[in-house]
Amino acid sequence: MSVSKLLLWIWKLELELLEGNIARLVILSKLPFSVVESDRFNRLCKLLQPLWNIPSRRTVARDCFRMFRDEKFKLIAYFKSDCSKLALTPKVWTSIQNFSYISLTAPLY
């Protein structure tokens, strides 16, 4: 493999990692998908990697959904395999705006 092909491969890998980490940032920070269209975010990204085309909010939403789907399949596979001790704890509440919520906590032992 020539040096130019190797550098191109590394650059493409870096871009894939950037896009995956933007989706992770949006999920973990509970940011709206439109954060990638803000001026401050665009300036920061161009400062860090000037050659990178910043993904649209639809692309980020698609990446987030893909991450959710992958994690869901991992959980399903885990629950089907070796899930001998699992305790499910539901919690139900209503917000001030009268919206009903339910959460399910599942600590693994």
C-alpha angles and dihedrals in degrees: 000000000000123000093248092053090047092051091048090050091050091048092051090048090051091052092051090051091050093053092047091050092050089056089048090049091051092049100044095041093043091233124162117255089243091070088092089063096054119110095233093052091048092050091050093049093047089050092052098040115008095184095054121104106221111233122244122248089256090057091049091048090050091050091049091050090048090052090049091050093048092050091047091055091048090054092047090051091048093049091050094049120041107353102136100143119038128145118198117203117186123201122191126189143154124230127226088260088058095251115147119226135185128190129189120207118196115183111189119223 
